[in-house]
């Protein structure tokens, strides 16, 4: 399986494709690629039995696709936890390292790392880590951009993206922060929120607001 196809499996899983249909637009925004490229890959994945695609409705993972995605996500996020907790990596810098390590990691090694880390249930950017039996609690799949004006939400997790994590670090936005959504600017403009944790008003870009999951 190509690294790109693995990236699609992981992002569809992360966007909720285990239980619901994920749109091509969501995938394109999350992977920062053209919508046409998404259509081509989605069709390949459907032909290989990894996903089910309904035109104009979106894509979800098959049972086979879910199992593959869970295995990839587990390895990737355990390595991320190790890099942050044991080697002191900055959060924006762990994704590329984990991307390499996940492909050369045996089940025995990942289980040993899991035990050494105390069996973490979530990675440093808030993503769920399936245990060795494949059990986990489903993540929130509501993005900040979809929260209504006036709504108060809690930051649950972030998409694993270097530029995003650097950007959020500059904004001083953290997992667990409570946000009051003040307004959505029109024409794919930013989302303005008040961070109730430190009472700061933040302007979050349209794209970043699709990378921040809230509950």
ABEGO torsion letter per residue (X at the ends): XBAAAAAAAAAAAAAGAAABBBBAAAAAAAAGBBAAAAAAAAAAAAAAGABBBBBGAEBBBBAAAAAAAAAAAAAAAAAAAAAAAAAGBBAAAAAAAAAAAAAABBAAAAAAAAAAAGGBABBAAGBBBBBAAGBBBBBBABBAAABBBGBBBBBABBBBBAAAAAAAAAAGBBBGBBBBBABBBBGGBBBBBBBAAAGBBBBBBAAAAAABBBX
